[in-house]
């Protein structure tokens, strides 16, 4: 990576088990983790292992976006309530947030509105954010749909999430699958673009928008 590479700090937040860690591992290693300690490698990737998940974990990737070299800092955070006090320690100097929810977990989607957006708004107001729907490969999976139906739930539709993104002033709403990697690169490319070219993706959050009824 050239010496003039731009450094961008991206922090990923969201409920536990929505796939934040898988998202980052799949993006940085081209491999989908099949357990906390093993990853399933694609032919083009070496076998890699991951450590036990931590409340805060930092990694980085050197990438090219629109012909520009980028050093992308990636912060993975734990979504459990036990880490509510520790998690914001990763927020200072953040350039862009990814708020993640699972497309097959309505509670994680609702927590975008009730927990994650208010938390970011409190600790890091006016920092751009992207709303990300994970586990796209499961939204049309018959077994998953049936299990949700038994609980009187359904997968989150694109239109629902797009409206949520508008409600919280996100610069983008994107969907992806860490397993198939569909939409995965786009998530991080757009995160980089909203920092490098804010005018092109501008949708500033106003302080009063931090309170959502």
Long-range contacts (C-beta under 8 A, 24 or more apart in sequence): 1-62, 1-69, 1-71, 2-69, 4-69, 5-62, 5-69, 5-70, 5-71, 6-68, 6-69, 6-70, 6-71, 6-196, 7-70, 7-71, 7-73, 8-70, 8-71, 8-72, 8-73, 8-95, 8-96, 8-191, 8-192, 8-195, 8-196, 9-73, 9-75, 9-93, 9-94, 9-95, 9-96, 10-72, 10-73, 10-74, 10-75, 10-94, 10-95, 10-96, 10-97, 10-98, 10-188, 10-191, 11-75, 11-77, 11-90, 11-91, 11-94, 11-96, 11-97, 11-98, 12-74, 12-75, 12-76, 12-77, 12-97, 12-98, 12-100, 13-77, 13-79, 13-87, 13-97, 13-98, 13-99, 13-100, 13-116, 13-119, 13-120, 14-79, 14-98, 14-99, 14-100, 14-101, 14-108, 14-111, 14-112, 14-116, 14-132, 14-134, 15-79, 15-101, 15-102, 15-105, 15-107, 15-108, 15-111, 15-115, 16-78, 16-79, 16-80, 17-79, 17-102, 17-105, 17-108, 18-79, 18-100, 18-101, 18-102, 18-105, 18-108, 18-134, 18-135, 19-100, 19-102, 19-134, 19-135, 19-178, 20-76, 20-77, 20-79, 20-100, 20-134, 21-50, 21-53, 21-57, 21-76, 22-134, 22-178, 22-179, 23-100, 23-132, 23-134, 23-176, 23-178, 23-184, 23-187, 24-59, 24-74, 24-76, 25-50, 25-178, 26-178, 26-179, 26-181, 26-184, 27-61, 27-74, 27-178, 27-184, 27-185, 27-187, 27-188, 28-59, 28-61, 28-74, 30-181, 32-178, 32-179, 53-78, 54-78, 55-83, 55-86, 55-87, 56-86, 56-87, 56-89, 56-90, 58-90, 61-188, 63-188, 63-192, 65-189, 65-192, 65-193, 65-196, 66-193, 66-196, 68-196, 70-192, 70-196, 72-188, 72-191, 72-192, 87-119, 88-119, 88-123, 91-120, 91-123, 91-124, 92-124, 94-124, 94-127, 95-127, 95-128, 95-195, 96-127, 96-128, 96-129, 96-130, 96-191, 96-192, 96-194, 96-195, 97-124, 97-127, 97-128, 97-129, 97-130, 98-129, 98-130, 98-132, 98-187, 98-191, 99-129, 99-130, 99-131, 99-132, 99-168, 99-170, 100-132, 100-133, 100-134, 101-131, 101-132, 101-133, 101-134, 101-156, 101-161, 102-133, 102-134, 102-135, 103-133, 103-134, 103-135, 103-136, 103-138, 103-139, 103-155, 103-156, 103-161, 103-175, 104-135, 104-138, 104-139, 104-141, 104-144, 104-148, 104-155, 104-156, 105-135, 106-148, 106-153, 106-154, 106-156, 109-156, 109-160, 109-161, 109-164, 112-164, 112-168, 113-164, 113-167, 113-168, 113-212, 117-168, 117-210, 117-212, 118-210, 118-211, 118-212, 121-205, 121-209, 121-210, 122-210, 125-205, 125-207, 125-210, 126-204, 126-205, 128-171, 128-194, 128-195, 128-198, 128-201, 128-203, 129-168, 129-169, 129-170, 129-171, 129-205, 130-170, 130-171, 130-172, 130-173, 130-174, 130-187, 130-190, 130-191, 130-194, 131-161, 131-164, 131-165, 131-168, 131-170, 131-172, 131-173, 131-174, 132-173, 132-174, 132-175, 132-176, 132-187, 133-158, 133-161, 133-173, 133-174, 133-175, 133-176, 134-175, 134-176, 134-177, 134-178, 135-177, 135-178, 135-179, 136-175, 136-176, 136-177, 136-180, 136-182, 136-183, 137-177, 137-179, 137-180, 137-182, 167-212, 168-205, 168-209, 168-212, 169-203, 169-204, 169-205, 169-206, 169-209, 170-203, 171-201, 171-202, 171-203, 172-201
